[in-house]
Amino acid sequence: MSALATLLSFDTALLVAGIVALYLGAEALVEGASRLAIGLGLRAAIVGVTIVAFATTTPELFVAVLSGLGYSSDLGLGAIVGSNIANIGLVLGISALIQPMGVSTATLRRHVPFMIAAAVALVALGMDGNLSAVDGGVLLLILVAFTGYLLYRARSATADAIGADEIDIEDEDEVSAQFKDVVYLGLGLLLLFVGSNWLIQGGQGLLESFGFGPRFIGLTVLAFGTSLPELAASVISAVRGESEFSIGNVVGSNIYNVVAVLGILAIMVPVNVPPSTISLDFPALLVFTFGVIALMLRNRDVSRLDGGILVVGYLVFFWLILP
């Protein structure tokens, strides 16, 4: 076996191992964090819209931060922009192909505006070719506003069900903070850290051997790898007919990816925005964001035809970013 073939096989194995570790880490983190939080007295509804929602974004957070600090900020930015585009084009598109999904008025009114705000803010702040610490602060302010709004809605929605929540909390066998929940939490964080490193090293080594640059690596391999938890969760939900979860998963992930992940990354290290990102990736993000909203508004659903349009749109984007 030649040296190149050996390198490729090692990078491929590292890439696959990283994707698997990210998926398992996200699952363990969500399980451990949610059960631990409920055991400590937080209501299930509040945990769902805060801890679980943010925990599912941790693969993007680890990959983006580790990329920005140890490799290239182009990788981190590309991973987030590419992940948001993949969430709409692939995750939502494939889910709709499996099962057409209805869109609630509540989602359109309460969550979609924040997804628009996140995408528009990212493009506006990045048009000067750089995301500074100040820009990161602006994104984190949007995160605070979004999380505060979710908490307000969760409290309102559960105001008439406090008794039921208290019964759940009193059941120590089900919800009390247990050692295994802490183990799940720690294991999830460890797997995310290791998986992120493996994904970055394997993906970068594999594609660089074929002459691809950091932007393409971030937009494709890293973006797809970090979107796998959302893809798996949305596909399973679509099969079960739980369309609202699939849509909420994508909308929530796209919000947190920008305002939380890029906000934290920009505060930690200045993020360079390449001209190619400004000329192609940012417009593509806006087209996918407003395009899927238009599809949702048309008939208050995402049909199989809409799903096909989204998947084809993603394939066209992939073709356009090929060097």
N, C-alpha and C positions, 0 to 999 in steps of 0.2 A: 504494500500500500504506500502510495507516495505521501510526501510530507503535507501537501495541500489537502489530499483526501483525508488524512488523519486529522488535520486542523478542522476541516469542515465537519467531520463526524463528531468531534469533540464539541464544537460550537453548537451544532444541531442538538446534541444531547443536553447541553447546558441550557439552551433555549427552551426545549420541551420541559426539562426539569423545573426551570424558572416559572413557566406558565402553570404547571401543576401545583407548585408550592404557593404561588399567588392565589390560586383558586381555593386551595385548602386553608390557607391562612386567613382569607377573607371570611370563609364560612366559620372557622373557629372563633375569629374575633367577634363577628356578629352574635354568635351563640353565647360566648362568654360575657361580652359586654352587656347585652340585653338582659340576660338572666341575673347578672350581678347587680345591675342598676335597679331592676325591679325588686330584688331581694333587699336592697338598701332603702326601699321605700318610694321610688319613683313610679308613677302610674304607667301602665303599659302603653297607653296612647302617646304619652310624652316621650317615652323611650323610643317608640317606633319612628317618630318624626324628627328625632334629634340624633340619638346615639346610633341606632341602626342605619339611618340614612347616611350619616357621615362615615360610619364604619365600612359601608360598601364602596366608599370612594378611597379607602386607604391604599389599594394597589396603585392607583394613579399618584397618590401623595408620595408614597415611598419611591416609586420609579422617577417621578419628576424631581424630587429633592435630591436623591442620590445622583441622578444624571447631572443636575445643575452644579452640585458640589464637587463631584469626582470626575466628571467627563466633559459635558458641554451643555450650556443652558439651551442650545438649540434642540437637544434631545428631549429635555423636559417640556419645553414649549410645544414641540411637535407631538409629543405623547399626549398632551392634554387636548390640543386642537384636533388631532387625529382621532382620539378617543371619543370626543363629542360628536364628530362626524360619523364615526362608526356606530355609536349608540343609536343615532337616528337612521342612518342608511342600512346598517346590517341588523342591529338588535331589534329595532322596531319594525323594520321591513320584513325580516324573517318571521318574527312573531305574527305579523298580520297575514303573511302567506299561510301560516299554520291555522290561524283562527282570526277572522275579522274582529276588530275590537271597537267597542263603543267608547265614546269619550264623554265624561260627565261635565256638566256645566261648571261644577265646583272646581274641577281641575283647570279648566280654561280660564276661570276668573281668578283663582287664588295662586296657582303655581306657574302657569305659562308666562304671565307677565314678568316673573323673576328670571325665567330662562331667557326671555328676550333681553332684559336688562343686563344679565351677565354677559351675553354674547356681544351686545352693542358696546358695553363698557370695555370689554377686552379689546375690541377692534379700535375704539376711539383712543384708548390709552396706549396702544401699541403702534399707532400710525407714525409716531416719531422715531421708530426703530429701536425702542428700548422700553422695558418695563422696570421702573425704578422702585425704590422702597416706598416712595410716596404713592405710586400707582398701586403697589401691593396693599397699602393701607386703605385706599379707596375700595378695592375689591373686598377687603375684610369688613369694611363698613356695610357693604351690601350683604355680606354673610351674616353680620349681626342683625340687620334688619329682617332678613329672611328667616333666621332662626327664631327671632323674637315673635315674628308673625305666626310661625308654626306653633310655637308654645301657646300663644294667645288662642289660636283656633283649637288646639288640643284641649286646653282647659275649658273652653266654651262647649266643646263637643262632649266632654265627660262630666260636665257640671251636674247632670241628672243621674250619673252612674257612679257616684263616689262610693256608695255602699258596696257595689259589686267589686270595685277596685280594692276596698278595704278587706273584703272577704278573701280575695286572692292573696293579698299581702300577708294576711294572717296565717295562710296555709304554709307552714314552714317547710313541709316536704316538697313543695312545688317551687317556691320563689325565694326562699331565704338565701342569703349570700353564702355560698359553699366553696370549699377549697377547690373543687373541680372546676368551678366557674373561673376562678383566678388562674388555674392551670390552662384552661381553654384560652383565656385572654393572653397570657404570656406566650403560649404556643402559637397563637395567631400572629402576634407581633413578630416573633422569631421567624416564622415561615414567610411573612411578608418581607422582612428585611433580607433574608437569604434569597428568596425567590426574586426579589427586585434586582439584586446584584447579578444573579444568574441570567435573568432575562436580558438585562442590559449588556452583560459581557457576551453572552451567546448570540444575541441579535446583532450587536455591533460587529463582533468578529466575523459572523457569517456573511453579513451584507457588505462589510468593508472588503472582504476577500473578492467580491464581485464588482467593486468599485463604487458602491453606493455611499452617499454622504450622510451626516448626522440628521439633516432634516427629513430625508426619506425614511431613515431607520425609525425615527421618532413617530412619524405619521403612519407607519405601517406596522412593523413588528411590535414595537412597544405599545402603540395604541390598541392593536388587536389583543395583545396579551392582557392588558389591563381591563379590557372590556369583556373578557370572558365571564367573570362573575355576573355581570348584568345580562349577558347573552343567555347564560344557563338559567338564571332566575326568570327571565322574561319568557323564554321558550317553554319552560315548565308551567308557568302561569297561563300561557296561551293554550297549551294542551288541556289544562284544567278548566279553561273558560274564565279565568280570572283576569279579564282584560284590563281592568282599572289598575291592577298592580303593575302590569307590564308597562303601561304608559307612565304611571307615576314613578316607576323605577328609572326610566330613561330621563324624564323631565328633572327629577331630583338629582340624578347623577350629573347631568349636564350643568346644573346650577352649582353644585358643590365642587365639581372639577375646576371651574373657572375661579369662583370667588374664594374658595378655601385653598385649593392646591396651588394655583398660580399666585394667589395673594400671599401665602406663606413663602413660596419659592422666591418671589420678587423681593420680599423683605430680607430674606437670607442672603441673596446674591442677585446682582443686576442681571436681568434676562435680555439678551440680545434678540431682536426681532429681524430676521433676514428680509431683504427685499422680496424674495420669492414668497415668503409667508404673507407679506402685505399685499402682494399682487394677486396671489392665487388662494392661499389657505384661508385667509380671513374672509374674502368674498364667498368661498365655498361654505364656510361655517355659517355665514348669514343666509345664504341660499337654502341650505338644509334646514336651518332653524325656522325661517319664515315659510319655507315650502311645506314643512310638516304641519305647521300651524294652519296654513291654508287648507290642507287636506283634512285636518281635524274639524275646522269650522264649516266645511262644505256640507257634510251630512251628519256632523257630530259622531263620526266614526273614522276608523282607518281600515279600509276594505282590503281584500286580497289584491285588487288592482293597484291601490295605493301602495301596498307593500312591495309589489313588483316594481313600481316606479322608484321607490326609495332604494331598493337593492341595485337596480340598473344605474341610478344616479351615483351610488357609491362606486360602482365599477368604473363609471366614466371619470370620477374624481381620481381613482387609483391610476387610471390610464394617463390622466393629465400630469400627475406628479412623477411619472416614470422619467428618469434622466434621458 
